[in-house]
Amino acid sequence: MKLKVCGMKFPDNINAIASLQPDYLGFIFYDKSARFISTEIPNVPKAIKKVGVFVNASADTVVTTVLKNNLQAVQLHGEEAVDYCKTIKEQLPNIEIIKVFSIKDEFNFDVLEPFETVCDYFLFDTKGKLPGGNGYTFNWNILKKYPSTKPYFLSGGIGDSEIEPILEFSTSKASKYCYAIDVNSKFEIEPGLKDFERLEQFKKQLFSNLAAKQHTMSYNINEKGYYGEFGGAYIPEMLYPNVEELRQNYLKIMAEPSFKEEFDQLLKDYVGRPSPLYFAKRLSEKYNTKIYLKREDLNHTGAHKINNTIGQILMANRLGKKRIIAETGAGQHGVATATVCALMGLECIVYMGEIDIARQAPNVARMKMLGASVIPALSGSRTLKDATNEAIRDWINNPVDTHYIIGSVVGPHPYPDMVARFQSVVSQEMEWQLQEKEGRTKPDHVIACVGGGSNAAGAFYQYLDETDVNLIAVEAAGLGVDSGESAATSALGREGIIHGSKTLLMQTDDGQITEPYSISAGLDYPGVGPMHANLFATGRAEFISITDDEAMNAGMELCQLEGIIPAIESSHALAVFKNRKFEPEEVVVLSLSGRGDKDLQNYIDYFKI
Ligand SMILES: *Cc1c(COP(=O)(O)O)cnc(C)c1O
């Protein structure tokens, strides 16, 4: 975060404050202000940008003042219109334009939109009688709704007592685009005269604390099994021995050289890894940016899920388990589990809702051919959550010889972390593949669809703490976020507990889980994994929801532009390109989580092929 000190007036004081090396110094060219600067500005170090602050001055005045005083930025505090900003930008193309908006108790963010292209920054100040220097803060929570990606200055009444609130703010979603802190009257001895010692103290304290916070803050799991406030293991006592056995052993086992060797070998020879990182030329041309597809659709069994089931079957072997259970909704995870059980010659029992068994006949047949028993869940809505309940019941009754393979980054700790680690092979490959193709390991954006969140966790994993990589999580909006037929958990969910972990969850007012809906069976889940709940709550990832229609059309577009038929889940991620702009030189990697063979009937019905 940058620091701007505004309302400088006296030459000696300007020199003193400049020695503290703030990033910006502000000078008010508005003669009704008590901080109006009437003298010449002394020379300050080049690294400090000088900002001229104006209130409804004529464009000519602004231009001459900038040239005369050699300013690097202008801050517009009045009712300056978009055209006015345009005029200034045309005459002074190298000057940064900061447009001020004042906030009281609420703010209509729609007014920002027309200024997006003509301003470099926004500045949010407290609404008061006079422009600037009122000494009051506004409610920063309002910025949670900030709809833009333009960096902004946070201003209005910031003083010593705001250090703690700023530190807290810095870990919230609202601060994602906060570029600088702007201070003024709270550090004054008299209007325009700043208190050197107090500002020095403030700067030292704020920035050392911010750096420390940044250093210790990780978007990965902590030693207690939480991502921020999400995660943990909320399980019945009877399940404790099983989960605890896994928790105590999973990291140890994964670190064993023989485990790694066997895992890597199977990923290579059985799954077909590394999966290609394919530059999608025609898609890139259409959306005027550089798009790479991470081809998880080319894995054995047609999706990323096999990465996890291979890892977990090896884990089960090491723990001496002879019997594997799993739950499945659409059958994809059931098939991936039945596959690895056949590979290892282990007994496999898959729980599946009675309704889902009827809807997903081909996958039920696949599981049976692979030797699994498919047991219908007959209670409740007879879908995924009921199948999960049955699987948990089974595990409680068979604590010694059975391993439960969970199919996404959900469930009690250590499952979300274990599954994320198995899937992290996806971003590990992306790093060296990007190095080969682009000469750098980091993309500008990573896009992935989120059901429970395992393909996204794999694609994000290596970049979680690399905050210059933008992460984009795509949820299924179904018929529309507000339609009542949706699976957009971040938009609709509240904190709750599902499948043993504290996360975001779609629920009724009295805490009952809401039935989700999406055309894509793999995204049709009422929660998200705790990693993603935290990425949402902290603003580390952008969340976008995509409707059935948008996804189906994006899927068809990929067929016709690139000759690839994607899974409908992955089509949700592809629909982002119609919803969000990327720059031509930006590198965007999209996790193509699966192939569309399983969805053929859906595509046929939808497009009346
Ligand atoms: C299961 C599935 C998903 C959703 O699961 P995540 O755990 O969120 O990755 C996405 N795409 C495909 C192809 C799937 O089979």
The ligand as an SDF file (V2000), in Angstrom:
LIG
                    3D

 15 15  0  0  0  0  0  0  0  0999 V2000
  -16.6830  -33.1260  -10.6510 C   0  0  0  0  0  0  0  0  0  0  0  0
  -16.3090  -32.2020  -11.7080 C   0  0  0  0  0  0  0  0  0  0  0  0
  -16.1600  -30.8100  -11.4620 C   0  0  0  0  0  0  0  0  0  0  0  0
  -16.4700  -30.1740  -10.1570 C   0  0  0  0  0  0  0  0  0  0  0  0
  -15.7060  -30.6190   -9.0630 O   0  0  0  0  0  0  0  0  0  0  0  0
  -14.5590  -29.7420   -8.4260 P   0  0  0  0  0  0  0  0  0  0  0  0
  -14.1920  -30.4890   -7.1890 O   0  0  0  0  0  0  0  0  0  0  0  0
  -15.1150  -28.3880   -8.1340 O   0  0  0  0  0  0  0  0  0  0  0  0
  -13.4470  -29.6560   -9.3880 O   0  0  0  0  0  0  0  0  0  0  0  0
  -15.7250  -29.9970  -12.4950 C   0  0  0  0  0  0  0  0  0  0  0  0
  -15.4850  -30.4860  -13.7220 N   0  0  0  0  0  0  0  0  0  0  0  0
  -15.6280  -31.7950  -14.0030 C   0  0  0  0  0  0  0  0  0  0  0  0
  -15.3370  -32.2710  -15.3850 C   0  0  0  0  0  0  0  0  0  0  0  0
  -16.0390  -32.7030  -13.0140 C   0  0  0  0  0  0  0  0  0  0  0  0
  -16.1820  -33.9960  -13.3070 O   0  0  0  0  0  0  0  0  0  0  0  0
  1  2  1  0
  2  3  1  0
  2 14  2  0
  3  4  1  0
  3 10  2  0
  4  5  1  0
  5  6  1  0
  6  7  2  0
  6  8  1  0
  6  9  1  0
 10 11  1  0
 11 12  2  0
 12 13  1  0
 12 14  1  0
 14 15  1  0
M  END
$$$$
